[in-house]
Amino acid sequence: MRLQLMRSILKMLVRQS
């Protein structure tokens, strides 16, 4: 699994929130 990718997506989602 790509943890870095997931982290990037999470960061983007948090930013949108």
ZANU-20965 format. One record per atom (N, C-alpha, C, O): atom name; residue in three letters; chain; x, y, z; residue number from 1. Coordinates in pm, 1 decimal, decimal comma. Example, Ala and Ser with C-alpha at 12.3 -4.5 7.8 and 13.67 -1.06 7.14 Angstrom:
# residues 2
<atom:N | res:ALA | chain:A | u:1319,0 | v:-569,0 | w:780,0 | n:1> $
<atom:CA | res:ALA | chain:A | u:1230,0 | v:-450,0 | w:780,0 | n:1> $
<atom:C | res:ALA | chain:A | u:1320,0 | v:-330,0 | w:780,0 | n:1> $
<atom:O | res:ALA | chain:A | u:1423,6 | v:-331,9 | w:846,5 | n:1> $
<atom:N | res:SER | chain:A | u:1285,0 | v:-225,0 | w:708,0 | n:2> $
<atom:CA | res:SER | chain:A | u:1367,0 | v:-106,0 | w:714,0 | n:2> $
<atom:C | res:SER | chain:A | u:1290,0 | v:3,0 | w:787,0 | n:2> $
<atom:O | res:SER | chain:A | u:1340,9 | v:113,8 | w:803,9 | n:2> $
# end
This chain:
# residues 17
<atom:N | res:MET | chain:A | u:84,3 | v:-121,9 | w:0,0 | n:1> $
<atom:CA | res:MET | chain:A | u:0,0 | v:0,0 | w:0,0 | n:1> $
<atom:C | res:MET | chain:A | u:87,1 | v:125,9 | w:0,0 | n:1> $
<atom:O | res:MET | chain:A | u:200,9 | v:124,4 | w:46,8 | n:1> $
<atom:N | res:ARG | chain:A | u:32,6 | v:231,7 | w:-52,0 | n:2> $
<atom:CA | res:ARG | chain:A | u:112,3 | v:355,8 | w:-56,1 | n:2> $
<atom:C | res:ARG | chain:A | u:64,3 | v:448,4 | w:54,1 | n:2> $
<atom:O | res:ARG | chain:A | u:-35,3 | v:519,2 | w:38,8 | n:2> $
<atom:N | res:LEU | chain:A | u:135,6 | v:447,1 | w:164,2 | n:3> $
<atom:CA | res:LEU | chain:A | u:94,8 | v:533,1 | w:277,2 | n:3> $
<atom:C | res:LEU | chain:A | u:109,7 | v:679,9 | w:241,2 | n:3> $
<atom:O | res:LEU | chain:A | u:25,9 | v:762,8 | w:276,7 | n:3> $
<atom:N | res:GLN | chain:A | u:217,0 | v:710,9 | w:170,5 | n:4> $
<atom:CA | res:GLN | chain:A | u:239,0 | v:851,6 | w:134,3 | n:4> $
<atom:C | res:GLN | chain:A | u:122,7 | v:905,3 | w:51,5 | n:4> $
<atom:O | res:GLN | chain:A | u:77,2 | v:1017,8 | w:72,0 | n:4> $
<atom:N | res:LEU | chain:A | u:75,6 | v:824,2 | w:-41,2 | n:5> $
<atom:CA | res:LEU | chain:A | u:-34,1 | v:868,8 | w:-128,0 | n:5> $
<atom:C | res:LEU | chain:A | u:-159,5 | v:893,5 | w:-43,9 | n:5> $
<atom:O | res:LEU | chain:A | u:-227,9 | v:994,7 | w:-59,2 | n:5> $
<atom:N | res:MET | chain:A | u:-187,3 | v:799,6 | w:44,0 | n:6> $
<atom:CA | res:MET | chain:A | u:-305,6 | v:814,9 | w:129,7 | n:6> $
<atom:C | res:MET | chain:A | u:-294,4 | v:940,4 | w:215,4 | n:6> $
<atom:O | res:MET | chain:A | u:-391,0 | v:1013,9 | w:236,2 | n:6> $
<atom:N | res:ARG | chain:A | u:-173,8 | v:961,5 | w:263,6 | n:7> $
<atom:CA | res:ARG | chain:A | u:-152,9 | v:1081,2 | w:349,5 | n:7> $
<atom:C | res:ARG | chain:A | u:-177,2 | v:1207,8 | w:266,4 | n:7> $
<atom:O | res:ARG | chain:A | u:-236,3 | v:1304,1 | w:315,2 | n:7> $
<atom:N | res:SER | chain:A | u:-132,6 | v:1207,0 | w:144,9 | n:8> $
<atom:CA | res:SER | chain:A | u:-149,9 | v:1324,7 | w:57,1 | n:8> $
<atom:C | res:SER | chain:A | u:-299,5 | v:1351,0 | w:35,1 | n:8> $
<atom:O | res:SER | chain:A | u:-345,9 | v:1464,8 | w:43,1 | n:8> $
<atom:N | res:ILE | chain:A | u:-371,3 | v:1246,7 | w:8,2 | n:9> $
<atom:CA | res:ILE | chain:A | u:-516,0 | v:1262,3 | w:-14,4 | n:9> $
<atom:C | res:ILE | chain:A | u:-583,6 | v:1313,1 | w:112,8 | n:9> $
<atom:O | res:ILE | chain:A | u:-670,6 | v:1400,1 | w:108,0 | n:9> $
<atom:N | res:LEU | chain:A | u:-542,8 | v:1258,1 | w:224,6 | n:10> $
<atom:CA | res:LEU | chain:A | u:-602,7 | v:1302,3 | w:352,0 | n:10> $
<atom:C | res:LEU | chain:A | u:-575,5 | v:1450,5 | w:374,3 | n:10> $
<atom:O | res:LEU | chain:A | u:-662,7 | v:1525,9 | w:417,4 | n:10> $
<atom:N | res:LYS | chain:A | u:-454,9 | v:1489,1 | w:344,2 | n:11> $
<atom:CA | res:LYS | chain:A | u:-418,5 | v:1631,6 | w:362,9 | n:11> $
<atom:C | res:LYS | chain:A | u:-504,2 | v:1719,3 | w:272,5 | n:11> $
<atom:O | res:LYS | chain:A | u:-551,4 | v:1825,0 | w:314,4 | n:11> $
<atom:N | res:MET | chain:A | u:-523,8 | v:1676,4 | w:151,4 | n:12> $
<atom:CA | res:MET | chain:A | u:-604,9 | v:1754,2 | w:56,1 | n:12> $
<atom:C | res:MET | chain:A | u:-749,0 | v:1764,2 | w:106,8 | n:12> $
<atom:O | res:MET | chain:A | u:-811,7 | v:1870,0 | w:101,0 | n:12> $
<atom:N | res:LEU | chain:A | u:-799,2 | v:1651,7 | w:156,2 | n:13> $
<atom:CA | res:LEU | chain:A | u:-937,3 | v:1650,2 | w:207,2 | n:13> $
<atom:C | res:LEU | chain:A | u:-950,0 | v:1743,4 | w:327,0 | n:13> $
<atom:O | res:LEU | chain:A | u:-1046,9 | v:1818,4 | w:338,7 | n:13> $
<atom:N | res:VAL | chain:A | u:-852,4 | v:1737,9 | w:414,6 | n:14> $
<atom:CA | res:VAL | chain:A | u:-857,9 | v:1823,5 | w:533,6 | n:14> $
<atom:C | res:VAL | chain:A | u:-852,7 | v:1969,8 | w:492,5 | n:14> $
<atom:O | res:VAL | chain:A | u:-917,0 | v:2055,3 | w:553,4 | n:14> $
<atom:N | res:ARG | chain:A | u:-775,9 | v:1996,8 | w:389,3 | n:15> $
<atom:CA | res:ARG | chain:A | u:-763,5 | v:2137,2 | w:345,0 | n:15> $
<atom:C | res:ARG | chain:A | u:-896,9 | v:2184,8 | w:288,9 | n:15> $
<atom:O | res:ARG | chain:A | u:-936,5 | v:2299,3 | w:310,7 | n:15> $
<atom:N | res:GLN | chain:A | u:-965,8 | v:2097,4 | w:217,0 | n:16> $
<atom:CA | res:GLN | chain:A | u:-1094,7 | v:2135,1 | w:159,1 | n:16> $
<atom:C | res:GLN | chain:A | u:-1196,6 | v:2161,4 | w:269,3 | n:16> $
<atom:O | res:GLN | chain:A | u:-1279,1 | v:2252,0 | w:258,2 | n:16> $
<atom:N | res:SER | chain:A | u:-1190,4 | v:2082,6 | w:374,4 | n:17> $
<atom:CA | res:SER | chain:A | u:-1286,0 | v:2097,0 | w:485,6 | n:17> $
<atom:C | res:SER | chain:A | u:-1288,6 | v:2240,5 | w:537,9 | n:17> $
<atom:O | res:SER | chain:A | u:-1363,1 | v:2271,0 | w:631,0 | n:17> $
# end
